[in-house]
Amino acid sequence: MPLKYIINADGEFVCEFCGFTAGPKNQSTMHYHLKKHQESKKHKCEHCNYSCVQKCTMDAHVKAKHASEENRKMVGCPCSGCKFKSLTKSNCRIHYVRQHCKDLVDPILEDKAHCSTCQKTFASPSAFYYHVISCIAFDEGDERVQQLESIL
């Protein structure tokens, strides 16, 4: 069955099954979302009953849930004294900005996902935090610049 793309008045893609929306530039996001409804999840985990549409999603699942502690390549927060670790650099970046750049982010954060510096609104708080790295005004010599660069 071919995938059916519905676009609302704002130009967003809308899932006919559950109402999920993806931005006007995110047809591929909607493509894989619709496949979750319409196709069998052909990638099945050999360790548990989890299944998914994309192989990369399965690879991430196995790495997160079934790899031994030694085989997990964790990304640690570059802030000394912080014990946060993540399987991905992107999660570590979001953590760093939320926790260690809060004093610079809070003044430009509006409505949970709107950047007052560039006036962009994001679909999720995580997308905002990932973006805001480019809008933060660090003081000259701020050690956080180098720390953040180490996880970019």
Backbone as CSV, one residue per row, in Angstrom:
resi,resn,N_x,N_y,N_z,CA_x,CA_y,CA_z,C_x,C_y,C_z
1,MET,0.835,-1.172,0.000,0.000,0.000,0.000,0.891,1.251,0.000
2,PRO,0.707,2.168,-0.969,1.539,3.374,-1.009,1.254,4.273,0.187
3,LEU,2.276,5.003,0.600,2.112,5.918,1.728,1.342,7.150,1.281
4,LYS,0.459,7.629,2.148,-0.378,8.777,1.834,0.066,9.950,2.706
5,TYR,0.474,11.036,2.059,0.926,12.216,2.789,-0.182,13.261,2.829
6,ILE,-0.552,13.663,4.034,-1.572,14.685,4.230,-0.859,15.917,4.761
7,ILE,-1.173,17.075,4.191,-0.552,18.328,4.613,-1.641,19.250,5.158
8,ASN,-1.400,19.796,6.355,-2.395,20.700,6.956,-2.194,22.134,6.455
9,ALA,-2.998,23.062,6.960,-2.966,24.460,6.516,-1.624,25.139,6.804
10,ASP,-0.893,24.639,7.810,0.417,25.207,8.153,1.551,24.598,7.328
11,GLY,1.207,23.670,6.424,2.222,23.031,5.595,2.903,21.845,6.254
12,GLU,2.418,21.434,7.418,3.004,20.290,8.129,2.406,18.987,7.610
13,PHE,3.210,17.936,7.638,2.720,16.605,7.307,1.983,16.060,8.520
14,VAL,0.821,15.438,8.289,-0.014,14.930,9.377,-0.276,13.444,9.152
15,CYS,-0.077,12.646,10.198,-0.354,11.219,10.118,-1.857,10.986,10.217
16,GLU,-2.396,10.271,9.252,-3.833,9.999,9.251,-4.242,8.992,10.315
17,PHE,-3.290,8.267,10.869,-3.600,7.235,11.850,-3.607,7.743,13.291
18,CYS,-2.649,8.638,13.623,-2.546,9.062,15.024,-2.441,10.568,15.224
19,GLY,-2.364,11.334,14.143,-2.301,12.786,14.271,-0.905,13.354,14.451
20,PHE,0.124,12.512,14.493,1.508,12.982,14.589,1.772,13.991,13.477
21,THR,2.522,15.059,13.774,2.866,16.033,12.738,4.371,16.149,12.585
22,ALA,4.791,16.427,11.359,6.197,16.675,11.049,6.244,17.958,10.232
23,GLY,7.269,18.761,10.473,7.394,20.053,9.794,7.411,19.940,8.278
24,PRO,7.200,21.058,7.600,7.114,21.066,6.141,8.359,20.527,5.440
25,LYS,9.513,20.615,6.094,10.757,20.140,5.482,11.098,18.707,5.912
26,ASN,10.187,18.048,6.629,10.492,16.743,7.220,9.657,15.606,6.636
27,GLN,9.585,15.525,5.328,8.833,14.441,4.713,9.437,13.087,5.055
28,SER,10.762,13.014,5.164,11.378,11.724,5.489,10.990,11.271,6.896
29,THR,10.845,12.221,7.830,10.392,11.879,9.180,8.997,11.267,9.112
30,MET,8.123,11.892,8.339,6.765,11.369,8.197,6.780,10.035,7.466
31,HIS,7.659,9.885,6.492,7.765,8.625,5.742,8.005,7.450,6.709
32,TYR,9.018,7.591,7.568,9.325,6.499,8.492,8.273,6.362,9.587
33,HIS,7.651,7.457,9.965,6.555,7.370,10.934,5.397,6.556,10.351
34,LEU,5.013,6.849,9.119,3.899,6.122,8.481,4.227,4.642,8.314
35,LYS,5.481,4.336,8.031,5.874,2.930,7.879,5.634,2.142,9.169
36,LYS,5.731,2.822,10.305,5.462,2.154,11.587,4.022,1.663,11.652
37,HIS,3.116,2.399,11.040,1.696,2.027,11.041,1.377,0.996,9.965
38,GLN,2.013,1.115,8.805,1.588,0.350,7.641,2.390,-0.905,7.347
39,GLU,3.584,-1.009,7.842,4.408,-2.171,7.526,4.684,-2.987,8.777
40,SER,5.023,-4.227,8.540,5.469,-5.013,9.677,6.867,-4.523,10.041
41,LYS,7.165,-4.607,11.274,8.479,-4.176,11.741,9.452,-5.319,11.488
42,LYS,10.145,-5.228,10.356,10.940,-6.366,9.891,12.233,-6.592,10.661
43,HIS,12.696,-5.611,11.424,13.924,-5.800,12.204,13.542,-6.223,13.612
44,LYS,13.863,-7.456,13.952,13.484,-8.013,15.252,14.745,-8.264,16.082
45,CYS,14.677,-7.882,17.336,15.818,-8.042,18.230,15.999,-9.514,18.570
46,GLU,17.239,-9.966,18.511,17.517,-11.370,18.839,17.614,-11.614,20.340
47,HIS,17.567,-10.531,21.133,17.698,-10.658,22.582,16.377,-10.481,23.344
48,CYS,15.414,-9.798,22.723,14.139,-9.546,23.390,13.036,-9.436,22.332
49,ASN,11.851,-9.011,22.713,10.740,-8.974,21.759,10.584,-7.633,21.042
50,TYR,11.573,-6.750,21.107,11.532,-5.456,20.439,11.656,-5.635,18.929
51,SER,10.912,-4.822,18.172,11.042,-4.807,16.713,10.860,-3.381,16.216
52,CYS,11.386,-3.109,15.014,11.304,-1.756,14.473,11.395,-1.783,12.951
53,VAL,11.169,-0.634,12.338,11.145,-0.513,10.886,12.561,-0.365,10.319
54,GLN,13.404,0.434,10.962,14.716,0.749,10.431,15.838,-0.029,11.124
55,LYS,16.831,-0.432,10.353,17.977,-1.154,10.896,18.774,-0.275,11.867
56,CYS,18.924,1.008,11.541,19.700,1.892,12.415,19.037,2.020,13.789
57,THR,17.708,1.954,13.830,16.992,1.992,15.102,17.281,0.717,15.893
58,MET,17.327,-0.416,15.191,17.656,-1.679,15.867,19.086,-1.651,16.391
59,ASP,20.008,-1.144,15.602,21.401,-1.058,16.048,21.512,-0.228,17.326
60,ALA,20.799,0.901,17.372,20.817,1.748,18.567,20.188,1.021,19.757
61,HIS,19.111,0.272,19.517,18.454,-0.493,20.584,19.420,-1.521,21.167
62,VAL,20.064,-2.285,20.316,20.986,-3.334,20.783,22.134,-2.707,21.563
63,LYS,22.663,-1.614,21.058,23.767,-0.935,21.738,23.333,-0.438,23.121
64,ALA,22.127,0.116,23.194,21.644,0.686,24.457,21.198,-0.365,25.458
65,LYS,20.561,-1.421,24.987,19.921,-2.369,25.900,20.674,-3.680,26.110
66,HIS,21.491,-4.086,25.141,22.054,-5.425,25.231,23.578,-5.508,25.178
67,ALA,24.262,-4.412,24.852,25.726,-4.455,24.804,26.269,-4.505,26.226
68,SER,27.367,-5.214,26.388,27.989,-5.266,27.711,28.561,-3.889,28.028
69,GLU,28.745,-3.613,29.290,29.239,-2.300,29.725,30.570,-1.969,29.045
70,GLU,31.430,-2.960,28.843,32.728,-2.730,28.209,32.585,-2.355,26.733
71,ASN,31.546,-2.889,26.083,31.362,-2.640,24.653,30.574,-1.370,24.352
72,ARG,30.013,-0.769,25.366,29.285,0.482,25.153,30.284,1.624,25.132
73,LYS,30.291,2.360,24.060,31.163,3.524,23.962,30.366,4.732,24.432
74,MET,30.532,5.053,25.695,29.778,6.141,26.305,30.497,7.470,26.071
75,VAL,29.716,8.521,25.911,30.239,9.878,25.758,30.015,10.570,27.091
76,GLY,31.095,11.010,27.698,30.994,11.659,28.996,30.896,13.170,28.885
77,CYS,30.248,13.774,29.838,30.134,15.231,29.899,31.521,15.809,30.147
78,PRO,31.910,16.843,29.381,33.254,17.412,29.538,33.418,18.320,30.758
79,CYS,32.348,18.569,31.487,32.418,19.425,32.663,32.996,18.614,33.834
80,SER,34.089,19.105,34.405,34.725,18.354,35.486,33.761,18.232,36.667
81,GLY,33.703,17.065,37.222,32.811,16.799,38.344,31.438,16.290,37.950
82,CYS,31.093,16.405,36.669,29.790,15.920,36.215,29.928,14.462,35.799
83,LYS,29.043,13.625,36.270,29.127,12.190,36.001,28.229,11.728,34.860
84,PHE,27.564,12.663,34.156,26.646,12.296,33.084,27.390,11.595,31.952
85,LYS,26.789,10.489,31.456,27.303,9.751,30.298,26.128,9.375,29.413
86,SER,26.394,9.330,28.124,25.347,9.010,27.166,25.922,8.115,26.070
87,LEU,25.032,7.389,25.405,25.464,6.579,24.264,25.739,7.434,23.031
88,THR,25.194,8.649,22.991,25.363,9.501,21.817,25.888,10.879,22.185
89,LYS,26.651,11.465,21.260,27.135,12.822,21.459,25.970,13.807,21.508
90,SER,24.944,13.555,20.697,23.829,14.501,20.655,23.133,14.598,22.010
91,ASN,22.938,13.478,22.696,22.326,13.530,24.031,23.245,14.229,25.029
92,CYS,24.552,14.041,24.859,25.509,14.697,25.745,25.492,16.211,25.513
93,ARG,25.380,16.639,24.251,25.285,18.072,23.941,24.055,18.697,24.593
94,ILE,22.930,18.018,24.436,21.688,18.537,25.013,21.819,18.640,26.531
95,HIS,22.371,17.609,27.167,22.611,17.641,28.611,23.492,18.835,28.976
96,TYR,24.587,19.000,28.247,25.543,20.065,28.568,24.881,21.444,28.499
97,VAL,24.146,21.680,27.434,23.490,22.979,27.271,22.433,23.189,28.352
98,ARG,21.622,22.169,28.646,20.577,22.288,29.672,21.158,22.518,31.063
99,GLN,22.200,21.789,31.392,22.715,21.816,32.759,23.829,22.825,32.998
100,HIS,24.722,22.982,32.035,25.928,23.767,32.270,25.928,25.134,31.571
101,CYS,24.938,25.385,30.732,24.817,26.692,30.067,23.468,27.337,30.383
102,LYS,22.853,26.875,31.437,21.510,27.329,31.815,21.443,28.846,31.959
103,ASP,22.481,29.449,32.512,22.499,30.903,32.716,22.457,31.678,31.399
104,LEU,22.949,31.078,30.314,22.946,31.728,29.004,21.731,31.345,28.164
105,VAL,21.172,30.171,28.441,20.045,29.672,27.656,18.709,30.208,28.171
106,ASP,18.520,30.208,29.471,17.223,30.632,30.034,16.741,31.998,29.530
107,PRO,17.626,33.001,29.404,17.141,34.305,28.924,16.651,34.306,27.461
108,ILE,17.081,33.328,26.659,16.639,33.304,25.256,15.614,32.208,24.963
109,LEU,15.266,31.434,25.984,14.269,30.372,25.828,12.876,30.933,26.103
110,GLU,11.987,30.771,25.118,10.595,31.197,25.286,9.684,30.029,24.933
111,ASP,8.620,29.845,25.678,7.598,28.825,25.379,8.161,27.430,25.139
112,LYS,9.127,27.012,25.914,9.706,25.664,25.901,10.509,25.309,24.662
113,ALA,10.282,25.972,23.513,11.026,25.589,22.307,11.144,26.733,21.307
114,HIS,11.152,27.974,21.779,11.287,29.136,20.896,12.548,29.898,21.274
115,CYS,13.367,30.201,20.277,14.614,30.936,20.491,14.369,32.421,20.229
116,SER,14.511,33.245,21.257,14.268,34.681,21.093,15.410,35.375,20.355
117,THR,16.563,34.739,20.241,17.681,35.333,19.513,17.427,35.341,18.012
118,CYS,16.992,34.226,17.475,16.790,34.122,16.014,15.317,33.996,15.631
119,GLN,14.439,33.956,16.633,12.984,33.876,16.424,12.512,32.566,15.804
120,LYS,13.277,31.496,15.958,12.851,30.186,15.441,12.130,29.426,16.540
121,THR,11.112,28.666,16.123,10.372,27.800,17.037,10.641,26.364,16.626
122,PHE,10.820,25.496,17.598,11.179,24.107,17.335,10.094,23.152,17.805
123,ALA,10.055,21.982,17.194,9.009,20.997,17.473,9.129,20.400,18.868
124,SER,10.326,20.443,19.446,10.511,19.853,20.769,11.564,20.642,21.533
125,PRO,11.550,20.545,22.854,12.611,21.190,23.636,14.000,20.667,23.259
126,SER,14.124,19.384,22.982,15.426,18.831,22.595,15.947,19.473,21.316
127,ALA,15.072,19.675,20.344,15.479,20.327,19.096,15.932,21.761,19.376
128,PHE,15.235,22.439,20.282,15.650,23.790,20.671,17.042,23.760,21.280
129,TYR,17.275,22.878,22.250,18.573,22.840,22.927,19.700,22.478,21.959
130,TYR,19.431,21.628,21.010,20.438,21.271,20.013,20.762,22.495,19.162
131,HIS,19.743,23.267,18.796,19.910,24.472,17.985,20.603,25.603,18.732
132,VAL,20.213,25.825,19.978,20.595,27.035,20.706,22.105,27.173,20.869
133,ILE,22.841,26.111,20.660,24.303,26.185,20.724,24.809,27.296,19.800
134,SER,24.176,27.442,18.641,24.613,28.456,17.685,24.157,29.862,18.057
135,CYS,23.258,30.006,19.021,22.742,31.325,19.412,23.251,31.800,20.766
136,ILE,23.941,30.952,21.508,24.451,31.348,22.825,25.590,32.348,22.638
137,ALA,25.565,33.405,23.427,26.637,34.406,23.405,27.565,34.166,24.599
138,PHE,28.632,33.426,24.350,29.616,33.160,25.407,30.527,34.375,25.568
139,ASP,30.941,34.655,26.793,31.946,35.686,27.031,33.292,35.184,26.529
140,GLU,34.155,36.113,26.145,35.485,35.736,25.688,36.222,35.018,26.819
141,GLY,36.842,33.905,26.478,37.585,33.137,27.466,36.739,32.171,28.287
142,ASP,35.447,32.091,28.034,34.566,31.174,28.775,35.003,29.742,28.476
143,GLU,35.376,28.997,29.518,35.864,27.622,29.330,34.809,26.695,28.732
144,ARG,33.552,27.079,28.820,32.491,26.233,28.279,32.554,26.119,26.762
145,VAL,33.162,27.121,26.100,33.296,27.055,24.639,34.120,25.829,24.261
146,GLN,35.262,25.660,24.891,36.119,24.505,24.599,35.462,23.195,25.029
147,GLN,34.793,23.205,26.161,34.120,21.995,26.625,33.041,21.573,25.628
148,LEU,32.274,22.525,25.149,31.215,22.241,24.185,31.801,21.770,22.867
149,GLU,32.867,22.386,22.425,33.516,21.976,21.170,33.990,20.527,21.233
150,SER,34.329,20.058,22.421,34.816,18.681,22.546,33.721,17.645,22.305
151,ILE,32.449,18.066,22.343,31.353,17.126,22.098,30.529,17.509,20.863
152,LEU,31.063,18.400,20.050,30.366,18.744,18.787,30.782,17.807,17.679
